[in-house]
Amino acid sequence: MNTPTSRIPTAAQVLARQKADHAKPPAPPPAPASAAQMTAVALPDTRTEVQKYLDEIAPAAVVGRLVKFSKDGQFITADDGEPVSDVAEFVVLADETLVGWIKFSGAGEPPDRRLGLLYGGFKMPPRDTLGDDDQSAWDNGLNGLPEDPWRHQVYVVLQNVESGELYTYIASSQTARRSVGHLLRHYDRMRRTHPDEYPVVRLKAGGFQHRDERVGWVPTPAFADRRSPAERRHGQAGHVTRCRLRRRRSFLA
């Protein structure tokens, strides 16, 4: 059987092919990606099957009763406006902390949330991926200036040591998030040496003198070490017991 052989093109054939290729119209450049295509990022869903089910039947980020920090410098329960005792002790369930963005859509409309567990692998999306970038379309805030509809929030779950009741404190302002950040930095240090322990705090009011004298004293939320000054000086940790979640309590250093 004869084996087919390929013919080597002549110089004239090569020149003719090159001429024909050059005569073809250039291919159009690829269309630029739209803003939606450039900013739409598929985030991995790190929730367990139980979490997915509960999110479907009871979508809520607040565990138990909501706690707020009032303008006059008090922690209060949102449902009745009553102040939280500044000697009550709370276990900080730090690994249940939610972080992310929330956008309120108006009366009767559910808010749009981009939230996830800080210690569950959630990566907070950058603000510029959320849309609503046109500041001329923003509503004015309390200061009369356009206010970003997306708010950076941190949800901290607390459990009353005495009653076992659960609460959620939401930090929305920069000073509130900074206070929560100091608390979580302590938790990060603590879990390297005592991974089975949680911090225990009292909810106090701190503050600072604003550089603008017209503003005066600015109250800020604080998570205070529940030990006495004498106990801190002598390095005493106080009595440590198991909480309901079988996680031991620890104390702010």
N, C-alpha and C positions, 0 to 999 in steps of 0.2 A: 504494500500500500504506500502511495506517495505521501510524504510529509509536506504539508503546505508551508511555504516560506513567505515572509512579509517582504514586500518590495520597498527598497530604499527610494524615497522621493527625490526627484531631480531638483537642481537649483531653481529651475523655472517654476516648478510646482510649489516649492517653499516660498518663493517671492509672491506668487499669486495668492497663497493662503494668508500671508501676512497682510497683503493689500486688502483682502476681503475682510479680515478681522478689524483693521483700522477703519474701514468704511462703516462698521456697525455703530449705531448710536450708543453713547455711554449709558450704563445702567444708572437709573435714578438713585440718589442717596437715600439711605434708610430714613424713614419718618422719625422725627424726634419723639421721645417718650413723653407722654402727657404727664401733668403734675400728679395725677392719681396713680399712674404707673410707677413714677419715680418714688412716691412716698408710701405706697401700699406695701407694708412689710408683714409677712405672715409670721407671727410669733408662735413658738411651740407651746402647746397646751400641756402644762406640767401638772394639772390637777389629777387626783385619783378618781376612780369611778364613783366613789362615795361623794366626793366634792362636786363632781359634775352633776350628779343626781340632785343633791341639795341645792346647788345653784339654779337648777331648772325649776324645782318646785317652790323654792323660797329664796329668790334672788335678793340678798341683802348683805351689806358689808359691816353692819353694826351688830355686835354680839351683846346681848343683854341690854342694859340701860345706857343711854347716851349721856356722856359727861362733857360739859362745856366749861371754858374759862371765860368768865364774864368780863365786861369792860371795867367794872369796879374792882377787879382783881380777886375773884373767888372762883373756885371750882364748884359748879352746880350741876344737878341732874336736870336734863333738858325737859323731862316730862312734867315736873312739878316746880322747877325753879328753886328748889331747896339747896342750900349750900352743903357740900360734902365736908364732913368733919376733918379738920387738919391733924387729928391724932389717929384717925382710922388707918389701918395698915392694909396694903394691897400687894398681892403677888402680881408681878409684871410677866404676863405670858408672852415673852418677847418673841418667841419663834412663831407666834400667830400674827405678827405685825404685817399689815397691808400697806403698800405704798402705790402711788400712781397718780392718775389725773381723773378729774370728774368735771363734767359740764352739765350745768342745770339748764333744762330746756324750756322752762316756763311752768306756769300753774297747770296742774293736771297731767303733765308729761313726765315720764320717768327720766332720771338723769342718765347721761351717757358716761360710762365708767371704763377706764383703762387701768384696772387695779390687779395686783397679784401679791403673793406672799414674798416678803423681802428675803426670808430664809428658806424659801422653797424654789429658788432658781429663777424667779421672775426678773426680767430685765425691763426696767422702766423705759418706755419709748420716748425719744426726744420730742420736745414740744413742737418742732417744725414738721413732724410727721402727722400731726393731728388735724391740720386744716384750720379754718377760721383765722387766717393770718391778716385779713384786711382790718386794720385798726379803726378805719372810718365806719365800719359796720358794728363795732363793739358798743354796748351800752355803757353809760357813764357810771362810775362807782360812787362811793360816798364822798370822795374828794373832788367830785365833779369832772374827773378825767376819764377817758375811755379805759374800761377794765377788761382784761383778758377773760373770756368766758370759760377757759380751761383753768382749773385750780389744782395746784400740787398739794396733795393731802397725805397724811400718815395716820393710820388707824392703829392705836395701841389698846390691846385687850388687858383688862385688869380684873383680878378676882379678890373680893373682900376676904381677908384672912379669917375673920370671925364668922361671917354668915355664909361664905362661899358664893355669894351673888356675883354675877358677871357684869362688867361695865366696859364701854368702849369710849376712849378719849380720841377725838379727831383733831390733829394739829394741822391748821391751814395757813397760819401766818408764818413769816420767816422766823420770828422769835420763838414761836411755839415749836416749829420743826427743829430749831437749833437745840431747844431743851430736850426734845425727844432724842435727837442725835447724840447728845451727851450720855443719856441713859443707855442707849443701844451700844455706844462705844464701851461702856462699862460691861454690858452683857457679853460683848465680843471678847473682852479680856477675860472675863470670868469663865466662860464656857471652854476656854483652852485648858484650864486647870480643874474646873468643876463642871463638866458638861451636863450633869444631871441636876443642876441648880438653877433657880430663877432669882432675880432681885426682888426684894421687898421694900416698898417705899411708902411715904406719906405724901399726900398731895398738898403742896404749899404754894404760896404766892411769893415770887421774887420780883425783881424789877431793876430799873436803872433810871438815872437822871438824864433826860434828853438834852442834847447840846443846845437845842432851841428852848430858851427859857419860857416861851409862851406855851410849849407843850408840857413842860414840867416832868413829873415822875411818871414813868411808863411801867405798869404792872406786867409781869410775865409769869407764865406757869413754871413751876419747879417740882421736881421729883426728889424729895428729901430722904436722906438716910434715916432710917427709923431708930438707929442707936443713939444713945445720949453722948454728949461730948466726952464724958469720962470713959465710956466704953470704947470710943474711937481712939482716945489717947492710949489706952492700954491694949488696943488691938483685939478687943473682945467682939465676938461675932454674935453673942446673944444665943437664945434658945432656937435651935433649928429643928423643924418638924417636917413631916411629909404633908403636902397639900393634896387636894382631891384628885389631881391628875397624876399623882404618884411621882411628882417632881419636887425635889427639895428646894426650900427657900434659902436664899443667900442675902447678903446685905451690901449696900453700896460702900465701896472703900473710900 
